[in-house]
Amino acid sequence: MTTLLFHSDLDDFTTWKEAIERTAPSITVRSTQDAGALEAVTAALVWAPPPGLLRRFPNLKVVINLGAGADSLLRDPTIPPSLPIVRLTDRALIDTVADYVLLYALALHRRQPELAAAQRAQQWTFLPPTPTAMTRIGVMGLGAIGGETARRLAAQGFKVMGWARRPREMTGVECFHGLAPPDLFLTQSDILVNLLPATAQTENLIDSPLLGRLKPGAALINVGRGSAIVEADLLAALDMGHLRHAVLDVFRTEPLPDSHAFWTHPRITLTPHNAGLCHPELSAGFVADVIARSLGGEALPSCVDRIAGY
Ligand SMILES: NC(=O)c1ccc[n+]([C@@H]2O[C@H](COP(=O)([O-])OP(=O)(O)OC[C@H]3O[C@@H](n4cnc5c(N)ncnc54)[C@H](OP(=O)(O)O)[C@@H]3O)[C@@H](O)[C@H]2O)c1
């Protein structure tokens, strides 16, 4: 028997507990509020736990991040670099984020924000529809989620480019790589999608110089992390009309403060970090396998690279 600690303010404890214990009866899942003997906990399945929480468990061998971006764990100085952090990126998470980007890419392509504003003003504004092949989308980050998103956008008929750190080849997606987004990638993007993790390299990446290199009238979808955006620079680009619209799911401070300018900006559509979520039934087997491997001293899949920061 081993104990798995569960902590998340977003995900339902009981559903996860039932799914994991049904899949692996030798695992007992306990919540932070009812953790039992701290020494019995050998694994943790967590989303954004309070800093210092995991330090209470002396026999912790692995932390599974309940999502793709483990940045909140990496910011916690009390988690030793030797403790493996595994990312949970199940089919549900990949599909829901890819759906979100497809939904808003189509909305931006069909000028839905402008049509909604025209309706509110009771104006009959005809905006000529164009085929998806006439819109070019640049996807920053071609990982588990970014790669699938780029594929889906291409399958929808969009012209798709992708940018990652290391070279890769994808059918139907023009791939770029390197430490900075290449000019050709930025200057050709009608819609720029951010699916990069929060790291020191991606912090403040979307600033005035980068936005200025986009086509006039381009649009932005940010589903990566809020830290990628210099908020004042984004607002300036929207106010000038250089950027047509921004769809934002992630923010520097979450929940977004009541007084924040993003809430009411006419060129911003925002959602409360709900682009994607893992599903207990789809992930229980993976979680059980990670715990078994960790107890057996075997190599772990999907480990965060502490040096790269994702
Ligand atoms: N809004 C939501 O609900 C939601 C849900 C899930 C995930 N997310 C966000 O989406 C992010 C991506 O998820 P994922 O599963 O696709 O991540 P992943 O598999 O870790 O892939 C990350 C991608 O970003 C690239 N990358 C990292 N740093 C870079 C840099 N400095 N310059 C250029 N490319 C860089 C990587 O390049 P290489 O391929 O060369 O390594 C890789 O292609 C997560 O980290 C999270 O922040 C948001």
The ligand as a Tripos MOL2 file, in Angstrom:
@<TRIPOS>MOLECULE
LIG
   48    52     1     0     0
SMALL
NO_CHARGES

@<TRIPOS>ATOM
      1 N1         -4.6250   27.4840  -20.7710 N.am      1 LIG1
      2 C1         -4.6860   26.2160  -20.4180 C.2       1 LIG1
      3 O1         -5.7030   25.7080  -19.9540 O.2       1 LIG1
      4 C2         -3.4620   25.3520  -20.6210 C.ar      1 LIG1
      5 C3         -3.6070   23.9620  -20.5850 C.ar      1 LIG1
      6 C4         -2.4810   23.1830  -20.8230 C.ar      1 LIG1
      7 C5         -1.2570   23.7710  -21.0780 C.ar      1 LIG1
      8 N2         -1.1470   25.1240  -21.0870 N.ar      1 LIG1
      9 C6          0.1580   25.7620  -21.3520 C.3       1 LIG1
     10 O2          0.6600   25.2620  -22.5870 O.3       1 LIG1
     11 C7          2.0500   25.0180  -22.4380 C.3       1 LIG1
     12 C8          2.5060   24.0480  -23.4990 C.3       1 LIG1
     13 O3          2.0280   22.7350  -23.2500 O.3       1 LIG1
     14 P1          2.6860   21.4860  -23.9990 P.3       1 LIG1
     15 O4          2.1440   20.2470  -23.3900 O.co2     1 LIG1
     16 O5          2.5880   21.6520  -25.4740 O.co2     1 LIG1
     17 O6          4.2060   21.6810  -23.5360 O.3       1 LIG1
     18 P2          5.5240   20.8680  -23.9580 P.3       1 LIG1
     19 O7          5.1740   19.5230  -24.4860 O.co2     1 LIG1
     20 O8          6.4620   20.9820  -22.8120 O.co2     1 LIG1
     21 O9          6.0990   21.7260  -25.1850 O.3       1 LIG1
     22 C9          6.6180   23.0020  -25.0320 C.3       1 LIG1
     23 C10         6.9740   23.5340  -26.4060 C.3       1 LIG1
     24 O10         7.4820   24.8590  -26.2600 O.3       1 LIG1
     25 C11         8.7490   24.9420  -26.9110 C.3       1 LIG1
     26 N3          9.6000   25.8960  -26.2010 N.ar      1 LIG1
     27 C12         9.8960   25.9410  -24.8790 C.ar      1 LIG1
     28 N4         10.7080   26.9860  -24.6090 N.ar      1 LIG1
     29 C13        10.9270   27.6080  -25.7840 C.ar      1 LIG1
     30 C14        11.6640   28.7380  -26.1630 C.ar      1 LIG1
     31 N5         12.3740   29.4470  -25.2640 N.pl3     1 LIG1
     32 N6         11.6820   29.1000  -27.4540 N.ar      1 LIG1
     33 C15        10.9840   28.3600  -28.3910 C.ar      1 LIG1
     34 N7         10.2450   27.2800  -28.0910 N.ar      1 LIG1
     35 C16        10.2240   26.9090  -26.8100 C.ar      1 LIG1
     36 C17         9.3110   23.5520  -26.8390 C.3       1 LIG1
     37 O11        10.3270   23.4060  -27.8020 O.3       1 LIG1
     38 P3         11.0350   21.9820  -28.0470 P.3       1 LIG1
     39 O12        10.0140   21.1510  -28.7800 O.co2     1 LIG1
     40 O13        12.1960   22.3160  -28.8850 O.co2     1 LIG1
     41 O14        11.3420   21.4390  -26.6880 O.co2     1 LIG1
     42 C18         8.0560   22.7260  -27.1000 C.3       1 LIG1
     43 O15         7.7950   22.6500  -28.4860 O.3       1 LIG1
     44 C19         2.1860   24.5210  -20.9880 C.3       1 LIG1
     45 O16         3.4930   24.6870  -20.5000 O.3       1 LIG1
     46 C20         1.1990   25.4300  -20.2740 C.3       1 LIG1
     47 O17         1.8570   26.6250  -19.8790 O.3       1 LIG1
     48 C21        -2.2310   25.9230  -20.8670 C.ar      1 LIG1
@<TRIPOS>BOND
     1     1     2 1
     2     2     3 2
     3     2     4 1
     4     4     5 ar
     5     4    48 ar
     6     5     6 ar
     7     6     7 ar
     8     7     8 ar
     9     8     9 1
    10     8    48 ar
    11     9    10 1
    12     9    46 1
    13    10    11 1
    14    11    12 1
    15    11    44 1
    16    12    13 1
    17    13    14 1
    18    14    15 2
    19    14    16 1
    20    14    17 1
    21    17    18 1
    22    18    19 2
    23    18    20 1
    24    18    21 1
    25    21    22 1
    26    22    23 1
    27    23    24 1
    28    23    42 1
    29    24    25 1
    30    25    26 1
    31    25    36 1
    32    26    27 ar
    33    26    35 ar
    34    27    28 ar
    35    28    29 ar
    36    29    30 ar
    37    29    35 ar
    38    30    31 1
    39    30    32 ar
    40    32    33 ar
    41    33    34 ar
    42    34    35 ar
    43    36    37 1
    44    36    42 1
    45    37    38 1
    46    38    39 2
    47    38    40 1
    48    38    41 1
    49    42    43 1
    50    44    45 1
    51    44    46 1
    52    46    47 1
@<TRIPOS>SUBSTRUCTURE
     1 LIG1         1 GROUP 0 **** ****
